[in-house]
């Protein structure tokens, strides 16, 4: 009997995955200085093409979306062409790949994009410095105007079109982990008093506008969404957040999407206002295909899938350490252990 990890899954009429294992998005900061994907990145992704689906490293939709050095973009022709090399390499190796579309919001820094404002739902900054660039402290952002928001929505849709031009099989909208869309969804970051704040309906508006615009641009069967109902990364929790996500997930149930992806680094984390684990909360409220993530081993992933806690499982750091992760697990071979030294180069 084939373990459920290795069973195919038909997401929709346009996309069937060869197994239930996704390669999670992993920020590696390996694009060139123009944020163009490199040939080394193409080889890196191609070596992992036996996963059911690769979710690319987070990819910025426009210059002011950047908050980390050398993260790839999808807003210039050179970047699109660079990604074409990546998607071609993955497809030639038999794989499928989605681009993760990213704007970091208040975690951005003008160092990367020159003059201009750091945009967020409200003028509420966070403490700390930019990763890998400890001399750059975060700035207090500007509260995005309604006009700013409309442009952001349009830029997400354009980035999705660019991703399809670059050969991606679809996109995952990064709406999680304390970045821009997630900032609108949590009371700690969103203190607006207009149609984008105060109530669950208003706080969900930007996320839904982005989803609807991207779906209109490329089709819902090619669109995934990552969400973090539990605030834990660059965000303080608020018990009222549950009401926002109750409403948001109810609305997402009325849309055609490829999947929703849990945004958590450790699935064992529990949040009282969500009644426990984020993945269980999302399974309760979302009726479509759900992707779990957060520290799973092959055995715990297999068990969770058998228990129908989610339909697919995303694996992160073990894929850095084991380019052939899927075949190693299938053949019961020992897995190499991840270490931070592995971040120094793409293998």
C-alpha positions in Angstrom: 0.0 0.0 0.0 1.4 3.4 -1.0 1.9 5.7 1.9 -0.4 8.8 1.5 2.7 11.0 1.4 3.4 9.6 -2.1 -0.1 9.5 -3.4 -0.9 12.0 -6.2 -3.5 14.7 -5.6 -5.6 16.4 -8.2 -5.8 20.1 -7.1 -8.2 21.0 -10.0 -8.7 20.4 -13.7 -5.4 22.0 -14.6 -3.0 20.7 -11.9 -2.4 17.3 -10.5 0.5 16.8 -8.1 2.6 13.6 -8.2 2.8 13.4 -4.4 1.6 15.2 -1.3 5.0 16.8 -0.4 5.6 20.5 -1.2 8.9 22.3 -1.0 8.1 25.2 1.3 9.2 28.8 0.4 12.7 29.3 1.7 14.3 32.7 1.6 17.9 32.3 0.5 19.0 35.8 -0.6 20.8 34.4 -3.6 19.5 36.7 -6.5 22.0 39.0 -8.1 22.2 42.8 -7.3 19.4 43.5 -9.8 17.3 40.9 -8.0 17.5 38.6 -11.0 17.4 34.8 -10.3 20.8 33.2 -11.2 21.7 30.0 -12.9 22.7 28.6 -9.6 19.1 29.1 -8.4 17.8 27.3 -11.5 20.0 24.3 -10.6 19.0 24.5 -7.0 15.3 24.3 -7.7 15.6 21.7 -10.5 17.4 19.3 -8.0 14.2 19.4 -5.9 11.7 18.9 -8.7 10.5 15.5 -7.4 8.4 17.3 -4.8 4.8 17.5 -5.7 5.0 21.2 -5.9 7.8 23.7 -5.3 6.8 27.1 -3.7 9.5 29.5 -4.7 11.3 31.7 -2.2 9.3 34.8 -1.5 9.6 37.1 -4.5 8.9 40.8 -4.3 6.2 42.4 -6.4 7.8 45.9 -6.7 10.9 47.8 -5.4 9.5 49.0 -2.1 8.5 45.5 -1.2 12.1 44.6 -0.2 13.2 44.0 3.3 16.1 41.5 2.9 19.2 41.6 0.7 19.3 39.9 -2.7 15.7 38.6 -2.7 14.4 38.0 -6.2 11.8 40.2 -7.9 9.1 39.8 -10.5 8.7 43.3 -11.7 11.3 43.8 -14.4 11.8 42.0 -17.7 15.3 40.8 -16.6 13.8 39.3 -13.5 11.0 37.6 -15.5 13.7 36.2 -17.9 15.8 35.0 -15.0 12.8 33.1 -13.6 12.2 31.6 -17.0 15.5 29.8 -16.6 14.4 28.5 -13.2 10.9 27.3 -14.3 12.3 25.7 -17.5 14.9 23.8 -15.4 12.2 22.6 -13.0 9.8 21.6 -15.8 12.6 19.8 -17.6 13.2 17.8 -14.4 9.5 16.9 -14.3 8.5 19.3 -11.5 5.9 22.0 -10.9 6.6 25.4 -9.3 4.5 28.3 -8.0 5.9 31.8 -7.4 5.3 33.2 -3.9 4.3 36.9 -4.3 5.6 39.1 -1.5 5.5 42.6 -0.1 7.0 42.9 3.3 5.2 46.1 4.3 6.6 47.7 7.5 9.6 45.3 7.4 10.9 47.0 4.2 13.8 49.4 4.3 14.6 52.4 2.0 18.2 51.2 1.8 17.0 48.7 -0.9 14.8 51.0 -3.0 16.1 54.5 -2.5 13.8 57.4 -1.7 10.2 56.6 -0.8 8.1 55.6 2.1 7.9 52.3 3.9 4.2 51.4 3.6 2.0 49.6 6.1 -1.7 49.6 7.2 -0.8 52.0 10.1 2.2 54.1 11.2 3.3 51.5 13.7 6.8 50.3 13.5 8.6 47.3 14.9 11.8 47.1 16.9 15.0 45.5 15.4 17.3 45.5 12.5 17.2 44.1 8.9 18.3 40.5 8.8 21.9 40.0 7.5 22.3 43.8 7.7 22.4 44.6 11.4 23.3 48.3 10.9 19.9 49.0 9.4 17.2 49.6 11.9 13.5 49.4 11.0 11.7 52.6 10.4 8.3 53.9 11.3 6.1 53.2 8.2 3.7 55.5 6.5 0.0 54.5 6.7 -0.9 53.5 3.2 -3.6 55.8 1.6 -6.5 54.3 -0.2 -4.8 55.2 -3.5 -1.7 53.4 -2.3 -3.8 50.3 -1.5 -5.4 50.3 -5.0 -1.9 50.5 -6.6 -0.7 47.6 -4.4 -3.6 45.5 -5.4 -2.9 46.2 -9.1 0.8 45.4 -8.6 0.0 42.0 -7.0 -2.1 41.2 -10.1 0.7 42.4 -12.5 3.2 40.3 -10.6 1.0 37.3 -11.0 0.8 37.9 -14.8 4.6 38.2 -14.8 4.9 34.9 -13.0 2.8 33.2 -15.7 4.9 34.8 -18.4 8.0 33.5 -16.5 6.6 30.0 -16.8 5.4 29.4 -13.3 2.5 26.9 -12.9 0.8 29.4 -10.5 1.4 31.7 -7.6 1.1 31.7 -3.9 0.1 35.0 -2.4 2.2 35.6 0.8 -0.4 36.8 3.2 1.4 35.5 6.3 4.3 35.8 8.8 4.0 39.5 9.7 4.3 40.9 6.2 2.1 43.4 4.4 -1.2 41.5 3.9 -0.8 39.9 7.3 -0.3 43.4 8.8 -3.8 44.3 7.7 -5.3 41.2 9.3 -4.1 41.8 12.9 -5.1 44.5 15.3 -1.6 45.0 16.6 -0.6 46.4 13.1 -3.9 47.7 11.8 -5.4 50.6 13.7 -7.0 52.3 10.7 -10.4 53.9 11.0 -11.5 53.7 7.3 -12.8 50.9 5.1 -9.6 48.9 5.7 -9.7 48.9 9.6 -11.6 48.4 12.8 -13.9 45.5 11.9 -13.2 42.0 10.6 -14.9 42.8 7.3 -12.8 45.9 6.8 -9.5 44.4 8.0 -10.0 41.5 5.5 -10.8 43.8 2.6 -7.2 44.2 1.4 -6.5 40.5 1.4 -9.7 39.7 -0.4 -9.0 42.5 -3.0 -5.6 41.1 -3.7 -7.0 37.5 -4.0 -9.7 38.7 -6.3 -7.4 40.7 -8.5 -4.9 37.8 -8.8 -7.6 35.3 -9.5 -9.0 37.7 -12.2 -5.5 38.0 -13.7 -4.5 34.3 -14.0 -7.4 32.1 -12.8 -8.2 30.8 -9.3 -7.0 27.3 -10.1 -3.5 28.8 -10.3 -3.7 30.7 -7.0 -2.7 29.7 -3.5 -2.7 31.8 -0.4 -0.6 31.6 2.8 -2.1 32.9 6.1 -1.0 33.2 9.7 -4.1 33.4 12.0 -1.8 33.1 15.0 0.3 36.2 15.4 3.8 35.2 16.3 6.4 36.8 13.9 7.0 40.5 14.0 3.5 40.8 15.4 1.8 40.8 18.8 -1.2 38.6 19.3 -4.7 40.0 20.0 -7.7 37.8 20.8 -9.8 39.8 18.4 -7.7 38.5 15.5 -9.7 35.3 15.5 -12.8 37.2 14.4 -10.9 38.6 11.5 -9.8 35.2 10.3 -13.2 33.6 11.0 -14.6 36.2 8.5 -11.8 35.9 6.0 -11.8 32.1 5.8 -15.6 32.2 5.4 -15.2 34.6 2.4 -12.4 32.5 1.0 -14.7 29.4 1.0 -16.7 31.2 -1.7 -13.7 31.6 -4.0 -12.0 29.1 -6.2 -8.4 28.7 -5.1 -5.8 26.0 -5.6 -5.0 25.8 -1.8 -4.5 27.7 1.4 -1.1 27.3 3.1 -0.7 27.5 6.9 1.9 30.1 7.8 3.6 28.8 10.8 7.2 27.8 11.6 6.3 25.2 14.2 2.9 23.4 13.9 3.0 22.4 17.6 2.5 26.0 18.7 -0.9 26.7 20.2 -2.9 29.9 20.4 -5.7 30.1 23.0 -7.9 32.4 20.9 -7.7 29.9 18.1 -8.5 26.9 20.3 -5.1 25.3 19.7 -2.9 24.7 16.6 -3.3 27.1 13.7 -3.6 24.2 11.2 -6.5 22.7 13.2 -8.2 26.1 13.3 -7.8 26.5 9.6 -9.0 23.0 8.8 -12.1 23.7 10.9 -12.9 27.0 9.0 -11.6 26.4 5.5 -13.3 23.8 3.2 -10.8 23.7 0.4 -7.3 22.1 0.0 -5.1 22.9 3.0 -1.3 22.7 3.2 0.2 22.1 6.6 3.7 23.1 7.5 6.0 23.5 10.5 8.6 21.0 11.6 7.1 17.8 10.3 9.2 14.6 9.9 8.2 12.0 7.4 6.5 10.0 10.1 4.6 12.9 11.6 3.6 14.2 8.2 2.3 10.8 7.2 0.3 10.6 10.4 -1.2 14.1 10.0 -2.2 13.4 6.4 -3.8 10.1 7.4 -5.7 11.9 10.1 -6.9 14.4 7.4 -5.6 17.4 9.4 -4.6 18.8 6.0 -4.2 17.5 2.5 -0.6 18.4 1.6 2.5 19.0 3.7 5.2 21.5 3.1 8.8 20.7 4.1 11.3 23.5 4.6 14.8 23.2 6.0 15.1 19.4 5.3 14.9 20.3 1.6 17.9 22.5 2.0 19.9 19.7 3.5 18.5 17.0 1.2 17.9 18.0 -2.5 16.6 14.5 -3.0 14.3 14.6 0.0 11.4 12.8 -1.6 13.4 9.9 -3.0 15.3 9.5 0.3 12.0 9.4 2.3 10.4 7.0 -0.2 13.4 4.7 -0.1 13.7 4.9 3.7 17.2 6.4 3.5 18.8 8.5 6.2 18.2 12.2 5.9 21.1 14.7 6.3 20.5 17.1 9.2 20.1 20.8 8.4 22.6 23.3 9.7 22.9 27.0 9.3 26.2 26.6 7.5 24.2 25.2 4.6 22.8 28.7 3.9 26.2 29.8 2.6 25.7 28.4 -0.8 23.0 26.8 -3.0 23.4 23.0 -3.3 
